């Protein structure tokens, strides 16, 4: 159970940045969202800047290609090294694990878990490849609650 040891809840905003995915368990991530909900006061929000998994194989390949293109550009810019995408693919498969691996829940899964936790007007506010900023609001009264 999540608790605030120093500050009394509820809060106007709860923010997480690149942390929750590190628990690696989709079921635990789902539970964390339910534990965050009571920490958000009425009229408040939860925002999560996070790694998200691909919803399927085609998208997973697109995310992978994007990551390789970013690596290729960074190597050229920072070190003057030019490598093909095939070379980078072989190097990364040889030992550099991807944080956006198969264990990362998709954005769609995580949005549905926020609704399940009780959040209203859940949305994705920004997304690029396997990174996203998403969250939801907690309105007063149950009559304003939206569900999937």
Protein Blocks (a to p, Z undefined) as FASTA:
>chain_A
ZZdfkbccddfbdcdehklmmnopaklmmmmmmmmmmmpcghiacddddddddfbfklmm
mmmmmmmmmmmmmmmmmnopacdfklmmmmmmnopacfkbmklccfklmmmmmmmnopah
iacfbdehjbccddddddehjklpccZZ
